Amino acid sequence: MSEGASAPARHHNILIVTIMVVELKIKKKNPWGSFIKYRNCFDYIAPYFTRSGSIYTGLTPEDEKYYEKALGYPEGHLAKTSEFWNTFSVKVGARGVLLDDSIPRQAMMIKFLEGHKRVATTLDKLDAGKDYLLINREAEAIEQNKQNKLRRDAIKEFDTLSLEQMRKCLRLFGANADRMSNELVESTLFNIVDKQPKKFMDKWVNNKSKETEFLLENAIAKGVIRKDKTHYFYGSDMFADSLDDAIAYLDSKKNQDLRLSIINETENK
Amino acid sequence: MNNTLLNNLQLYRGRRFSDLVDENMISNALLTKPHEVAGLLSLVFGTKDDGVSTTIDLLTGGLGKTMIIENREFEWAVQVDSEHAINIRWAKWNGKEITSSNYLSETPGLNGTPIYIALEERWFGPGAILSFDDYKFQVRVNGVPYQDGSAWVYEVYVVDGAQAAYIPGEFLLPGRQVSRLGSAYEEYSDEADIINYQTPFKMRGHLQTLRLTYDITGDAYSTVLAIALQDPETGKKSYLWADYQYWLALREWKKREEYQLLFSKSNRLADGTYLNKGTNGRPAPTMSGLFEQISPANIRYYHHLTAELFEDYLFDLCYNILGTNERRFVALTGEMGIREFDRILKEKVASFNMCENIFVTGSGQNLTLGGQFTTYNMTNGITLSLKRCPLFDNMEMFRQLHPLTGKPLMSYTFLFVNISNFDGQANVVKVCRKGREFVQWYTGGSVSPSGYANSINTLRSNSRDGYQVHFLGEEGIMVRNPLNCGILYCDAEDTEICNDGGINIGA
């Protein structure tokens, strides 16, 4: 969110005001009925107790003073201890609510919603714990463009892969591509890249340890290494208790003889 | 509690309870009257057993509000108000679309010129008088609309006594709405407005199979307890471990059933399949509980309850009551919810100067102070009664605590359900598969519930020294009209958000 949503900032005696209209939407669709809200029904987003036992209002002491003046309230009316917050809420239904920060009361609502625990202010902050999205369409488009670019980049990287690399990559996604036809390998991996571009970039393109990770996964699949929960065993010896540790162990110079043995055994099986 | 329904309930207390403690009484009764006994169990655990006190099961199954069906899935229709406002997709005047950049400078409809508005639905006929978001601005529909893509385009003219009248552009922007006021026609007219039918929307629920099992060893079957299981009504006692175990299992069954009826989340996916599968690969459906069915209705959060907030919220619920003057609500809540409710009403009556007469009784050295509000008759005929739902107070289940009082936050929750009857049908009903509301059986070894196997000709299913009892139920819950139900949550930040697990070690 830009600074326009809060009390206008002053720099060198120049008042900077950015007018912004944002939209508040309910993001959680009821999985049972596949709808957001029944008609004429609403959610009322209200202040809540913080861990310290005080009340979340979203306003700093400066904001409180600013909005008290802007809304014509007496001093202290918007303080955290004020009764004003007992009944304050932002009402939102299936249609969403537009809030214009050039209108003081709505600007205060934006301020309240920005830090609210149930409200996400960008698409990438929208997680399972957030029920509402407060976003302006411009920002939403920027975020969407970021995701589209990631998808395009992932597809470009996919285009550079050889079939052998594709098979290795599929192994990192938990699929055994050894007996798959070339066509099936390509289409299976493309589906993954298309639907999970970020995971593809993290697991393959930007993964510096992908060769070792592949070796581990392949060795586990062929029974050379045994994995029990998060522990990795070679024979009866546990050599790592997490994937990161196992990669570090096999990449370490002093363990190259073990690495070679694992490679040889895996290739021979 | 000043509520006829709940008073009726109290009449049942204990009267039928006496049958439940004698040897094999429930199992025998179930053979002949399975549905009646299942309802009776709901009643007993809902009224008598302080350890469970199953409120929802009581309000549905315990009062005979059970619907028996023959399939796993069930559907019902929810009637909504047929009158509704229609969204504007776009509006044009003088060939120019009204947008957020030009709406201030345009004067749509000036001097009797036509405005073209594209609406999302074909909801109005020729001659209809429509009003905008401010009812003072009205237009009349001319002729029938034509379709443009998925929108319906209406030619409308301003209805006003002045030639210079026009519709402010802001009411014609996309997303604004129009609704019907009436209609007007010329002499010898050939047109008429249309009637709209709002078809009820369909809801679909499905049943969930619940199961429970327990074992009795051959030795335990005849073990005598030091403490007797006593029927509070007749005083009859049973000292047998098997009876005690059976009673405990029934109690646990009812508790789990209650949790499911309240909090279960449906795992049915959009394509009709179920997310969870059992070990044999078949789907394991879960029902949609009361909280999930009500969640698309009115949800409000609070941190400090006031009478004003309560009234405001109940008025919101009333907007969705159709075709009845009944405005009687029951709110299920925990101990703290009841206390909060009492507090706000006492604060309210404090201003009436009537506390002394109502809350102080007795005289001299024998004065009593006290009294608790559980019913509130508000303005406009709204009545709210509270019913305690003991599960809301369960600290093992609801571990998030109120930051000031340290009590479970859930104990402050109010679940508003309209338990009135609509068209002779209960609004909240338990739904069960025919013959499978409560099924129980055993697999016997050396002993069965009726006794030890004493003959070589006795056939048993396994060689164990004991027997195993199984309970099964296939059930769900249905809120016929969830629109006038709601939830009021006391809200607080998660107090354990920084807990990395370390503080629980050794706890």
Chai-1 contact restraints between the chains, C-beta under 6 A:
chainA,res_idxA,chainB,res_idxB,connection_type,confidence,min_distance_angstrom,max_distance_angstrom,comment,restraint_id
A,N30,B,S295,contact,1.0,0.0,6.0,A-B,restraint_1
A,N30,B,P296,contact,1.0,0.0,6.0,A-B,restraint_2
A,W32,B,S266,contact,1.0,0.0,6.0,A-B,restraint_3
A,W32,B,S288,contact,1.0,0.0,6.0,A-B,restraint_4
A,W32,B,E292,contact,1.0,0.0,6.0,A-B,restraint_5
A,K37,B,P296,contact,1.0,0.0,6.0,A-B,restraint_6
A,Y38,B,P296,contact,1.0,0.0,6.0,A-B,restraint_7
A,Y38,B,A297,contact,1.0,0.0,6.0,A-B,restraint_8
A,Y38,B,L483,contact,1.0,0.0,6.0,A-B,restraint_9
A,R39,B,V80,contact,1.0,0.0,6.0,A-B,restraint_10
A,N40,B,Y319,contact,1.0,0.0,6.0,A-B,restraint_11
A,N40,B,N320,contact,1.0,0.0,6.0,A-B,restraint_12
A,C41,B,A297,contact,1.0,0.0,6.0,A-B,restraint_13
A,C41,B,N298,contact,1.0,0.0,6.0,A-B,restraint_14
A,F42,B,N298,contact,1.0,0.0,6.0,A-B,restraint_15
A,D43,B,I299,contact,1.0,0.0,6.0,A-B,restraint_16
A,Y44,B,R300,contact,1.0,0.0,6.0,A-B,restraint_17
A,A46,B,Y301,contact,1.0,0.0,6.0,A-B,restraint_18
A,A46,B,Y302,contact,1.0,0.0,6.0,A-B,restraint_19
A,P47,B,H303,contact,1.0,0.0,6.0,A-B,restraint_20
A,Y48,B,H303,contact,1.0,0.0,6.0,A-B,restraint_21
A,Y48,B,D491,contact,1.0,0.0,6.0,A-B,restraint_22
A,Y48,B,A492,contact,1.0,0.0,6.0,A-B,restraint_23
A,F49,B,H303,contact,1.0,0.0,6.0,A-B,restraint_24
A,F49,B,P403,contact,1.0,0.0,6.0,A-B,restraint_25
A,F49,B,A492,contact,1.0,0.0,6.0,A-B,restraint_26
A,T50,B,E493,contact,1.0,0.0,6.0,A-B,restraint_27
A,R51,B,E493,contact,1.0,0.0,6.0,A-B,restraint_28
A,R51,B,T495,contact,1.0,0.0,6.0,A-B,restraint_29
A,G53,B,P403,contact,1.0,0.0,6.0,A-B,restraint_30
A,G53,B,L404,contact,1.0,0.0,6.0,A-B,restraint_31
A,I55,B,H303,contact,1.0,0.0,6.0,A-B,restraint_32
A,N86,B,H304,contact,1.0,0.0,6.0,A-B,restraint_33
A,N86,B,T306,contact,1.0,0.0,6.0,A-B,restraint_34
A,T87,B,E308,contact,1.0,0.0,6.0,A-B,restraint_35
A,T87,B,L309,contact,1.0,0.0,6.0,A-B,restraint_36
